[in-house]
């Protein structure tokens, strides 16, 4: 008989690692805030945590178009300004930062010089809705989400794969707000956070490159929904939730095994593992804070570190 585990999730208390220094905050009106946080003056909105091989953490500040580096000594450095609204970051094996920018499309940033160039600004002469997040597989193929302002009222968000040879595949075109994206350990399944459906979708990747039998892996609740995703070395999926004050940890069957709780602010938008260890960092975007917590297993190996 199949054993069903109704064990309550274990709570893990996160701690504050660092926060955006006051000198780098920009308390002024922005078009992004007018559209996404009406009536608010947003001095920053941190997203896109990603570690390089040296242990430096890269973050985006969406409304002000900035990319920051946080050194292992917790020094904040401005790396680049994209001229858009940068969100997710995935680091290439060559050390460049690949950035999902809502306004400008798929960008590549030289972490040393701060130079920004466009990898993909449109598809078939049609502009993207607004890119959100991205991840590389082991072969260097890039999966990314095109979210825009989609939701249950307009379930037309897209998920793409940019192959290492330059071919672009449209995998899904019916997602209500596709957001975070991750692959399982064996790279047979793609997970996508469907924020406005308050769910994480799971899609099998078939041998011919297509997808089939896409389903809801786990559903949640709240005023927002699942945001950034990260995977650990035991095939558990970390799901940052943008309105429930933390991140859920799901096993490969979808059971919630742990909940990582924020000590400050409820807008936990994304997560990444520090390379080679069990430490998870999370962005609490409303307060411009980076959190950290120790999880049961280290993060899964990334293309950038292979």
CORURBEL-V45353 format. One record per backbone hydrogen bond with DSSP energy under -0.5 kcal/mol. CO is the residue of the C=O (numbers start at 1). NH is the residue of the N-H. Records with the same first field share a line. If there is no record, write none. Layout:
BEGIN
CO->NH, NH
END
This chain:
BEGIN
3->5
4->6
10->259
12->14, 261
15->292
18->290
21->24, 25
22->25
25->27
26->28
30->34
31->35
32->36
33->37
37->40
40->42
41->43
43->26
45->62
47->60
50->58
52->55
56->52
57->70
58->50
59->68
60->47, 62
61->65, 66
62->65
65->82, 83
66->61
67->79, 80
68->59
69->71, 77
70->57
71->74
75->71
77->69, 79
80->67
85->102
88->100
90->98
92->95
96->92, 98
97->99, 109
98->90
99->101, 107
100->87, 102
101->105, 131
105->101, 107
106->119, 120
107->99
108->117
109->97, 111
110->114
115->110
117->108, 119
120->106
121->128
123->126
126->123
130->147, 148
132->88
133->145
135->143
137->140
141->137
142->162
143->135
144->160
145->132, 147
146->158
147->150
151->154
154->151, 156
157->175
158->146
159->171, 172
160->144
161->163, 169
162->142
163->166
167->163, 169
169->161, 171
172->159
175->157, 177, 178
176->196, 197
177->195
180->193
182->191
184->187
188->205
189->184
190->203
191->182
192->194, 201
193->179, 195
194->197, 198, 199
195->198
198->220
199->194, 201
200->217, 218
201->192
202->215
203->190
204->206, 212
206->209
210->206
212->204
215->202, 217
218->200
225->242
227->180
228->240
230->238
231->300
232->235
236->232, 238
237->239, 250
238->230, 240
239->248
240->227, 242
241->246, 268
245->262
246->241
247->260
248->239, 250
249->257, 258
250->237
251->254
255->251, 257
257->10
258->249
259->12, 261
260->247
261->14
266->245, 268
267->269, 285
269->228
270->283
272->281
274->277
277->299
278->295
279->274
280->293
281->272
282->284, 291
283->269, 270, 285
284->287, 288, 289
288->20
289->284, 291
290->17, 18
291->282
292->15
293->280, 295
298->233
302->305
303->306
END
